Amino acid sequence: MAQDFNRAMREGLADAAGFVGGALLGWWAGRQLGIDFVASTDWNATQMLGLLLIVAGCGLGRWAARKVLLKDRP
């Protein structure tokens, strides 16, 4: 049971770190392109692109964090 708990804890921490880190990187990438989704009050195609960058960052960050933090572990 301790192994299951440890595995679940590592997965949860990897997911949390990946989502937050990826979202921040997606937001940063959008700001570098001149799209600040967080600070904008408009809803247009440019802002949707900014949101898409944040969401893609979340997914990629989660994937990368799981690859790094859970490699070579049962």
Residue frames as qw, qx, qy, qz and C-alpha x, y, z in Angstrom:
[[0.000, 0.884, 0.467, 0.000, 0.00, 0.00, 0.00],
 [0.330, -0.748, 0.101, 0.567, 2.89, 2.37, 0.69],
 [0.374, -0.065, 0.593, 0.710, 4.12, 1.95, -2.90],
 [0.138, 0.659, 0.656, 0.341, 0.69, 2.84, -4.26],
 [0.199, -0.914, -0.250, 0.248, 0.57, 5.94, -2.08],
 [0.406, -0.540, 0.319, 0.664, 4.08, 6.99, -3.10],
 [0.322, 0.218, 0.675, 0.627, 3.29, 6.50, -6.79],
 [0.017, 0.808, 0.565, 0.170, 0.05, 8.46, -6.48],
 [0.308, -0.844, -0.071, 0.434, 1.83, 11.24, -4.60],
 [0.394, -0.298, 0.474, 0.728, 4.55, 11.49, -7.27],
 [0.223, 0.463, 0.693, 0.506, 1.92, 11.55, -10.02],
 [0.109, -0.891, -0.438, 0.054, -0.05, 14.27, -8.27],
 [0.346, -0.738, 0.126, 0.565, 3.02, 16.41, -7.69],
 [0.377, -0.040, 0.605, 0.700, 4.16, 15.92, -11.29],
 [0.134, 0.668, 0.653, 0.331, 0.72, 16.91, -12.57],
 [0.196, -0.914, -0.264, 0.239, 0.52, 20.00, -10.37],
 [0.381, -0.581, 0.310, 0.649, 4.03, 21.18, -11.22],
 [0.354, 0.146, 0.686, 0.619, 3.51, 20.46, -14.91],
 [0.088, 0.783, 0.587, 0.183, 0.17, 22.26, -15.15],
 [0.218, -0.915, -0.109, 0.320, 1.34, 25.37, -13.32],
 [0.415, -0.473, 0.441, 0.640, 4.75, 25.54, -14.97],
 [0.347, 0.285, 0.712, 0.540, 3.30, 24.88, -18.42],
 [0.057, 0.869, 0.489, 0.051, 0.58, 27.48, -17.99],
 [0.268, -0.842, 0.081, 0.460, 3.13, 30.07, -16.94],
 [0.399, -0.235, 0.596, 0.656, 5.32, 29.23, -19.93],
 [0.260, 0.550, 0.700, 0.374, 2.30, 29.44, -22.27],
 [0.073, -0.939, -0.294, 0.162, 1.33, 32.81, -20.81],
 [0.367, -0.653, 0.313, 0.584, 4.93, 34.02, -21.14],
 [0.405, 0.097, 0.687, 0.596, 5.04, 32.86, -24.78],
 [0.152, 0.780, 0.577, 0.190, 1.83, 34.75, -25.50],
 [0.205, -0.914, -0.060, 0.344, 3.20, 37.91, -23.91],
 [0.431, -0.380, 0.496, 0.651, 6.31, 37.62, -26.06],
 [0.262, 0.354, 0.711, 0.548, 4.02, 37.57, -29.10],
 [0.114, -0.120, -0.022, -0.986, 2.10, 40.60, -27.80],
 [0.595, -0.381, -0.531, -0.468, -0.91, 38.62, -26.56],
 [0.005, 0.170, -0.727, 0.665, -1.68, 39.06, -22.87],
 [0.443, -0.384, -0.724, -0.363, -4.77, 36.93, -22.28],
 [0.422, -0.427, -0.657, 0.455, -4.77, 37.43, -18.51],
 [0.138, -0.373, -0.205, 0.894, -4.75, 41.24, -18.54],
 [0.123, -0.095, -0.504, -0.850, -7.13, 41.72, -21.48],
 [0.411, 0.272, 0.565, -0.662, -10.84, 42.41, -21.17],
 [0.557, 0.393, -0.342, -0.647, -11.61, 41.66, -24.84],
 [0.708, 0.038, 0.705, -0.022, -12.80, 38.38, -26.31],
 [0.585, 0.685, -0.224, -0.372, -11.51, 38.13, -29.86],
 [0.939, 0.281, -0.185, 0.071, -9.45, 35.77, -32.00],
 [0.340, 0.625, -0.525, 0.466, -6.17, 37.13, -30.65],
 [0.448, -0.473, 0.527, -0.546, -7.22, 36.48, -27.07],
 [0.966, 0.006, 0.099, -0.239, -8.40, 32.99, -28.00],
 [0.740, 0.476, -0.397, 0.260, -4.92, 32.34, -29.39],
 [0.031, -0.588, 0.577, -0.566, -3.47, 33.49, -26.06],
 [0.764, -0.261, 0.367, -0.462, -5.80, 31.12, -24.20],
 [0.954, 0.260, -0.142, -0.052, -4.83, 28.30, -26.55],
 [0.446, 0.578, -0.555, 0.399, -1.15, 28.91, -25.76],
 [0.362, -0.467, 0.572, -0.569, -1.87, 28.67, -22.03],
 [0.910, -0.037, 0.216, -0.353, -3.92, 25.48, -22.42],
 [0.846, 0.420, -0.311, 0.110, -1.28, 23.90, -24.68],
 [0.148, 0.610, -0.609, 0.485, 1.36, 24.86, -22.13],
 [0.669, -0.344, 0.438, -0.492, -0.64, 23.08, -19.42],
 [0.976, 0.144, 0.050, -0.154, -0.78, 19.87, -21.40],
 [0.688, 0.538, -0.387, 0.294, 2.84, 19.94, -22.51],
 [0.109, -0.626, 0.562, -0.530, 4.02, 20.86, -19.03],
 [0.821, -0.248, 0.351, -0.377, 2.11, 17.97, -17.50],
 [0.945, 0.308, -0.107, 0.029, 3.51, 15.56, -20.08],
 [0.458, 0.624, -0.472, 0.421, 7.09, 16.78, -19.56],
 [0.361, -0.567, 0.524, -0.523, 6.82, 16.73, -15.76],
 [0.935, -0.112, 0.229, -0.246, 5.55, 13.15, -15.79],
 [0.838, 0.446, -0.249, 0.191, 8.37, 12.10, -18.12],
 [0.247, 0.631, -0.515, 0.525, 11.00, 13.70, -15.88],
 [0.406, -0.465, 0.519, -0.591, 9.61, 12.92, -12.41],
 [0.872, -0.071, 0.338, -0.348, 8.25, 9.43, -13.08],
 [0.677, 0.520, -0.513, -0.095, 10.95, 7.92, -15.29],
 [0.478, 0.276, -0.795, 0.253, 12.47, 4.63, -14.16],
 [0.302, -0.152, 0.646, -0.685, 9.95, 4.24, -11.36],
 [0.046, -0.239, -0.962, -0.125, 7.40, 1.42, -11.00]]
